Amino acid sequence: MEAEILEPSGRRHAAPVRSAALWAAICGILVVILHALTADVGVRLGAYWSGLITLIFFLAAGLYSARRRMLRVSVRFMKFAMLFPRAVAMRLVVLDRLETWRAFHIAVGIFALLPFWWHADRAVNATTVEILLEIAVILLVLSGLLGTLVQDLLPDMMLRRPEHEVRIQDVEADFDALYVQAEEAVLGHSEQLTTAYVNNLRPILRGSAPALKMLWATLSGSDPAPALCQSARAAGVSLGPDLSAYDEIVGIAERKFRLEQNRFSLRLSTRWLKFHLGLAIVTGVLIVFHVVGVFYFLGL
């Protein structure tokens, strides 16, 4: 039974939701529709119950983060699944996969906006903490939506690039190798080529591209290298017999920009999560202040 459950299978290992961004969009549309259909629910529930339901949704969304850090739970769950017939056990294992938990996290996080919306509709003369809490929740959801786009787009996009690495340290090593390759390519050529290289290409190889250009290249799926090297390439037109050698070094500079965009994508794929977790912590603190303030003013 255990061998059958662990056996690789394209069908079983396919993500339960093919596109996280599409899943998030569907959940968001449903929230808007449900809010339009249940505009009076928040009034009937009152601020207390709508706030409590929102809090339960937020706590449920946080289970995904806890699950990612508790691999022992997965092992115990698999042992539990093996107590059932094969068909049932396979479905239980799929339910415990991180992809399934991620789909659950996205759905619960977005559907938490529905009771939060009810709760916000009930707010009168919102305090500073309540305003900050609303802003934090909106930013939290937006950062999560950014994460779904990153997880959907970056892996395939990076594999299509002519230059790509999966670790930042490998990218840094390639930077050094390209610089050495360019310096060696200048040796034995004219002083005019050396001057053109020092003035136009060495700053590229030792510097960094603008972050906004790297972001646009990542979001649009475009190659930033030709545009960023355009002026440097044009500066070598008058080199005559050394033009081919200069163009070769420009090609090295273009590879460097593609690797730099690769590094930007790698950092984006990890740093958005840190920002998202930071917002989750800030939101949690504001929720505590909000709840304590409510209880204080109610005299509880």
C-alpha positions in Angstrom: 0.0 0.0 0.0 2.7 2.5 0.9 4.6 1.8 -2.3 1.5 2.4 -4.3 0.8 5.7 -2.6 4.4 6.9 -3.0 4.6 5.8 -6.7 5.1 8.8 -9.0 2.1 9.5 -11.1 1.5 12.4 -13.5 -2.2 12.4 -12.7 -1.8 12.2 -9.0 0.9 14.9 -8.8 -0.8 17.3 -11.1 -1.8 20.4 -9.1 -5.5 20.4 -8.0 -5.7 23.9 -9.4 -3.8 24.4 -12.7 -3.6 28.2 -12.3 -3.4 29.7 -8.9 -4.1 33.2 -10.3 -7.2 31.9 -12.1 -8.4 30.2 -8.9 -7.9 33.5 -7.0 -9.8 35.4 -9.7 -12.7 33.0 -9.5 -12.8 33.2 -5.7 -12.6 37.0 -5.9 -15.5 37.2 -8.4 -17.6 34.9 -6.1 -16.9 37.1 -3.1 -18.2 40.2 -5.0 -21.3 38.4 -6.2 -22.0 37.0 -2.7 -21.6 40.3 -1.1 -24.1 41.9 -3.6 -26.5 39.1 -2.8 -26.1 39.2 1.0 -25.9 42.9 1.6 -28.2 42.6 4.6 -26.5 39.7 6.2 -23.9 41.9 7.9 -26.7 44.0 9.4 -28.5 40.9 10.7 -25.2 39.4 12.1 -24.0 42.5 13.7 -20.4 43.7 14.2 -19.6 41.0 16.8 -20.5 37.9 14.7 -19.2 39.3 11.4 -15.9 40.1 13.2 -15.8 36.6 14.8 -16.4 34.9 11.4 -13.7 37.0 9.8 -11.2 36.1 12.5 -12.0 32.3 12.0 -11.4 32.7 8.3 -8.0 34.4 8.9 -7.0 31.7 11.4 -8.0 29.0 8.8 -5.9 30.7 6.1 -2.9 30.7 8.5 -3.1 26.9 8.7 -1.2 26.7 5.3 1.8 28.4 6.7 1.8 26.1 9.8 1.4 23.0 7.6 4.4 23.9 5.5 6.6 23.9 8.6 5.1 20.7 10.1 6.3 17.8 7.9 5.6 15.3 10.7 1.9 15.9 10.2 2.2 14.7 6.7 4.0 11.5 7.8 1.4 10.7 10.4 -1.4 11.6 7.9 0.1 9.2 5.4 0.2 6.4 8.0 -3.5 7.1 8.8 -4.4 7.1 5.1 -2.8 3.6 4.7 -5.5 2.2 7.0 -8.1 2.7 4.3 -8.6 1.0 0.9 -6.3 2.1 -1.8 -8.8 4.4 -3.6 -9.7 6.2 -0.4 -6.0 6.4 0.7 -4.9 8.0 -2.6 -7.6 10.7 -2.2 -6.6 11.4 1.4 -2.9 11.8 0.3 -3.9 14.3 -2.4 -5.9 16.3 0.2 -2.7 16.6 2.3 -0.4 17.8 -0.5 1.0 21.3 -0.3 -0.6 22.2 -3.6 -4.0 21.4 -2.2 -3.3 23.3 1.0 -2.2 26.3 -1.2 -5.5 26.2 -3.1 -7.3 26.1 0.3 -5.2 29.0 1.6 -6.0 31.1 -1.5 -9.7 30.3 -1.3 -10.1 30.9 2.5 -7.9 34.1 2.4 -10.1 35.6 -0.3 -13.4 34.4 1.1 -12.4 36.0 4.4 -13.0 39.3 2.6 -16.8 38.6 2.6 -17.4 38.6 6.4 -14.7 41.4 6.6 -16.8 43.4 4.1 -19.9 42.8 6.2 -17.9 43.9 9.3 -16.6 47.0 7.6 -20.1 47.9 6.4 -21.1 48.1 10.0 -18.3 50.4 11.0 -19.4 53.9 12.1 -16.7 56.6 12.8 -13.9 54.1 12.3 -10.9 54.6 14.6 -7.3 54.9 13.5 -6.7 51.2 14.4 -9.7 50.1 12.3 -8.6 52.2 9.3 -5.1 50.8 9.6 -6.5 47.3 9.9 -8.6 47.7 6.7 -5.5 49.0 4.8 -3.4 46.0 6.1 -6.0 43.5 5.1 -6.2 45.0 1.6 -2.4 45.0 1.2 -2.3 41.4 2.6 -4.7 40.2 -0.1 -3.0 42.2 -2.9 0.4 40.7 -1.9 -1.1 37.3 -1.9 -2.5 37.9 -5.4 1.0 39.0 -6.5 2.3 35.7 -5.1 -0.2 33.7 -7.2 1.0 35.5 -10.3 4.6 34.9 -9.4 4.1 31.2 -8.8 2.1 30.9 -12.0 4.4 32.9 -14.4 8.0 32.7 -13.2 8.8 29.0 -13.3 7.8 28.5 -17.0 9.2 32.0 -18.0 12.6 31.3 -16.4 12.9 28.0 -18.2 12.3 29.7 -21.5 15.1 32.1 -21.0 18.4 31.4 -22.8 20.2 32.2 -19.5 18.7 30.8 -16.3 19.8 29.4 -13.0 17.8 28.1 -10.1 20.1 29.5 -7.3 21.2 33.1 -6.8 24.7 32.0 -5.9 25.0 30.3 -9.3 24.0 33.5 -10.9 26.6 35.4 -9.0 29.3 32.9 -10.1 28.2 33.3 -13.7 28.6 37.1 -13.4 32.2 36.7 -12.4 32.8 34.2 -15.2 31.3 36.5 -17.8 33.4 39.4 -16.5 36.6 37.4 -16.8 35.6 36.2 -20.3 35.0 39.8 -21.4 38.4 41.0 -20.0 40.2 38.2 -21.8 38.4 39.0 -25.1 39.9 42.5 -25.1 43.5 41.2 -24.8 45.5 41.5 -28.0 43.3 44.0 -29.7 43.7 47.7 -30.5 43.8 50.5 -28.0 40.6 51.9 -29.6 38.8 48.6 -28.8 40.1 48.7 -25.3 38.9 52.3 -24.8 35.4 51.4 -26.2 35.2 48.4 -23.9 36.3 50.4 -20.8 33.9 53.2 -21.5 30.8 51.3 -22.7 30.9 47.7 -21.6 32.9 47.4 -18.4 30.3 49.5 -16.5 27.6 47.1 -17.7 29.5 44.1 -16.6 30.3 45.5 -13.2 27.1 47.5 -12.6 23.4 46.7 -12.2 20.4 47.3 -14.4 17.6 49.5 -13.1 15.2 47.5 -11.0 12.1 48.9 -12.8 13.4 47.7 -16.1 14.0 44.2 -14.6 10.5 44.2 -13.1 8.9 45.2 -16.5 10.9 42.5 -18.2 9.7 39.9 -15.7 6.1 41.0 -15.9 6.0 41.3 -19.7 8.1 38.2 -20.4 10.4 40.3 -22.7 14.2 40.1 -23.1 15.7 43.3 -21.6 19.2 42.7 -23.0 19.0 44.1 -26.5 17.5 47.4 -25.4 19.9 47.9 -22.5 22.9 47.2 -24.7 21.7 49.2 -27.7 23.8 52.3 -27.0 26.8 50.2 -26.1 26.5 48.3 -29.4 26.1 51.5 -31.4 29.3 52.9 -29.8 31.4 50.3 -31.6 30.3 51.0 -35.2 33.5 52.9 -35.9 35.9 50.2 -34.7 36.5 48.8 -38.2 38.4 45.5 -38.0 37.8 45.2 -34.3 34.0 45.4 -34.7 33.5 41.7 -34.6 35.5 41.3 -31.4 33.5 44.2 -29.9 30.2 42.7 -30.9 31.3 39.5 -29.2 31.8 41.3 -25.9 28.4 43.1 -26.4 27.0 39.6 -26.6 28.6 38.8 -23.2 27.1 42.0 -21.8 23.7 40.9 -23.1 24.1 37.5 -21.4 24.9 39.4 -18.2 21.7 41.4 -18.4 19.7 38.1 -18.9 21.3 36.6 -15.9 20.6 39.8 -13.9 16.9 39.5 -14.9 17.1 35.8 -13.8 18.4 36.9 -10.4 15.7 39.5 -10.1 13.0 36.9 -10.8 14.6 34.5 -8.2 14.6 37.3 -5.6 11.0 38.3 -6.5 9.9 34.7 -6.1 11.1 34.7 -2.4 10.9 38.3 -1.2 7.2 38.7 -2.0 6.6 35.9 0.5 8.6 37.7 3.2 6.5 40.8 2.5 3.3 38.8 2.6 4.2 37.2 6.0 5.2 40.6 7.4 1.8 42.0 6.4 0.2 38.9 8.0 2.0 39.7 11.3 1.1 43.3 11.2 -2.6 42.4 10.4 -2.6 40.0 13.4 -1.2 42.7 15.7 -3.9 45.2 14.5 -6.6 42.6 15.0 -5.5 42.0 18.6 -5.5 45.8 19.3 -8.9 46.1 17.6 -10.4 43.2 19.7 -8.9 44.5 22.9 -10.2 48.0 22.2 -13.7 46.7 21.6 -13.7 44.7 24.8 -12.3 47.6 26.7 -14.9 50.1 25.6 -17.7 47.5 26.2 -16.4 47.2 29.7 -15.6 43.5 29.5 
